[in-house]
Amino acid sequence: MSPLLFRSTNGQSPSVNLREAFLAGQAPDRGLYVPERFPHIAPAEIAEFAGLPYRQVAFRVLRKFTDGVIPDDALAAMCDRAYDFGVPLEVIQRGVHLMRLDQGPTASFKDFAAQMMAQMFGRFLQEVGGQVTILTATSGDTGAAVAHAFHEVPGVRVIVLFPLAEVSESQRKLMTTLKENIRTVAVDGKFDDCQAMVKRAFADPALERIHLSSANSINIGRLLPQSVYYFYAASRLAWPGEPMVFSIPSGNFGDMMGAVVAREMGLPVRKIIASVNDNDAFPRYLASGVYEKISPSRNSVSNAMNVGHPSNLARLVAVYGGHMDETGKVHRPPDLAAMRRDLFSTSINDERTRTSLREFWNKYQILLEPHGVVAWQGFLDWCAVEPLGNTPAVIVETANPAKFPEEVEKVVGWAPDVPAAMTAGLQQTEDYDRMGADYEAFRAYLLARHTR
Ligand SMILES: *Cc1c(COP(=O)(O)O)cnc(C)c1O
């Protein structure tokens, strides 16, 4: 069978297979790659997943995309290596579960994509030969997950840009203590500045001789692994064919796009709830049909979601038949009525985030952190509009509370235990470079490091 092809959301670059889309990161026309068609998984197959461990569910879902590009036995081994941690589904109340995606090596859901991407880079680079430099802008968790996943992967160098003032101490230490093939750059600016610097580097002809690639939300390899856990949850919590509700704390909208991909592949979904913090460009767009990015992005306690212009919206708009370019300009509107039918979006400010965190603890004796609780509160907002009834619901918790000890302690009065996987890294010495939000300086930095 010929491999599945991926097209650019900007429509100006030719379609490519998964390997090419993956190694390029972004399409040459600055669009994002999306599948030309979505492979299908029937309810009976989803039901079979109920008896499989996570790594095998990942294999069964991802092989639909890797067919003809990665042999099945190789993919199965890659999934085994990537996913050696659990995905707990905790009962909150009857029919409502918390899916904890915080059991990976850096205690955030970013590990799900990063672990698999490291496997894929390893394999694809072996096939095509050569070296690649992965440039990543992070608002905290991506950098840590990518740095851990790619640490000592042959042929790969990683450069992580992060906004110095916007990441928590443990987020920073998880990426600045690894060294070897991992370089971290603290930028005196915001996440948006870091992301803009990375985007310019990709489009810069002066950097052509450096093979740059991306592990950010713009890479299709980041998105596909994030569809797997929705199938996993459904196989365990819903009857075959029974639609579900998912509430997802959203920043760059990669996680929620994983749910959209799963839905396009046939997973029965009643509603996808994209809950955001003060960066409310998407809920406003859904309500008004007019897209206005938030610039500069707004700071909030759920700092991994401080994204003023979520890059995955270009993909979402494409799935719904429209065209949004990388700057956020809508050239052809998507089917807004269909979007409103399938999606709900709400903005939770810091005050409600803190109140909700405390109330959730008091009511259920389950500790959340500032991102997961945005999803919980967004779920409550939706329930106030559309009664849940008997629909099974999943609230996605994207990080371990121990990554945000200051914030959690302020609200509940004590600091959460640090998981063993995290403690080792936190004790190492840090090493990072510093830079202003200045593209020329960043280009010089890249060129200097490349010739060395
Ligand atoms: C990155 C991140 C998010 C947001 O995910 P997106 O895919 O960018 O929407 C939410 N919570 C945590 C803890 C994160 O690290």
The ligand as an ORCA input file, in Angstrom:
! r2SCAN-3c Opt
* xyz 0 1
  C       1.935     22.128     27.031
  C       1.014     21.979     28.150
  C      -0.354     22.218     28.010
  C      -0.964     22.718     26.736
  O      -0.896     21.775     25.710
  P      -1.052     22.246     24.193
  O      -0.890     21.030     23.391
  O       0.022     23.258     23.948
  O      -2.413     22.855     24.087
  C      -1.167     22.000     29.110
  N      -0.661     21.590     30.274
  C       0.647     21.358     30.449
  C       1.129     20.934     31.778
  C       1.531     21.523     29.387
  O       2.827     21.294     29.565
*
